Amino acid sequence: MRDYRDFVTERMRNTDEAEEYLRCSLDEHFKDGNTEAFLTAIRTIAKAQGGITKLSRQTDLNRQTLYRTLSPKGNPRINTLRSILQSLGFRLSIEPLSADSRV
């Protein structure tokens, strides 16, 4: 029987699946402030795409910085987040809120 984490990691090799996972994790972050779930999603996708060592080479950030940044208590700067997401094949974007979801 396969481990659940292995299953999720395998699915994150698919760009469309990874995109949806990131989008849902970021949406949840905006709803409840749970940064940990979003950073976990990024770590999972990084693992699926070759691991933190490969990501380190692509971003010019050392492995320790990446582990700390993507840890449950991580608080990445926007430039670091941009570099990580870009290396994974994604970017952050801005879109308007619907009128009924504005505070």
N, C-alpha and C positions, 0 to 999 in steps of 0.2 A: 504494500500500500504506500502511495506517495505521501510525502509530508505536505501540508498545506502551504508552507512558505515556499517550497520548491515549485508547487503548482503556480502560485502567484508570480514568482520570479520568472518562470517560463512564459507566462502570459504577458509579462512586461517587455518581452523581446519584440512584441508586436507594437508598432508605433501608435496605432489607433487605440489599442487597449491602454497603453501607457498614458496617452493624452487624456483619455477619459478618467483614468485613475487620478492623475494630477489635477484635472479640473474639479472633480468631486472633492478631493482633499482640500483644495484651495477654497472652494465654496463653503465647505464645512468650517474652515478656519474663519472665514468672514462672518459666519453665523455664531460660532461659539468661542472664537479666539483660540482654538486648539492648534497651535503651531506644530506641536509634536506629530500629529497625524500627517500634516503636509510634508514635514521633513522626513518622516518615515517613508512616505511615498517616493520622495526623491532618492533616498537611500536604496529602496527596493529596485527602482529603475536603474540606478547606477550599478547595482549588483548584476542585474540582468544584462546590462550592456558591457560587462567586462570587469566590473569591480572598482573599488576606490583607487587602487593603484593606477589603473588606466585613466580614470577621471582626473587624478592628480596630474598626470602628464599632460592631459588635454587642457587643463585650466591653469597650469603653472602655480597651483596651490599645493603645499605639501600635504601628505596623507594625514598627519596629525591635525592640521587645520581643518581638513575636510571632515574627519571624524568628529571633531569638536563642533564644527558648524552644523553638521547634520545630526547631532545628538539630540535626545529628547529636550535638553535645555538649551539647544542652539538658538542663536539669534543673529542670523546672517545679515550682513550689510547688503544693500540692493545691488551693488557691483559684484559682490561675491555670488549672490543668487543668480544674477544675470549670466555670469560666466559659467556656473554649474549647469543651469538650464540650457544654455546655448550649446555646451559640450554634449549634452544629452539629446540635442536636436529639438529643443523647445524654446519658447520665449514667453515672457509675461506680456499681457496686453490689457488695455483698458476698454471697457464697454459701459454704456450707460445702464443705470438701474431702471427697472420698470417703475412707473409712478407709484404703484402700490407697495413697493419694497423700500422706498426712501423713508428715512427716519425724520 
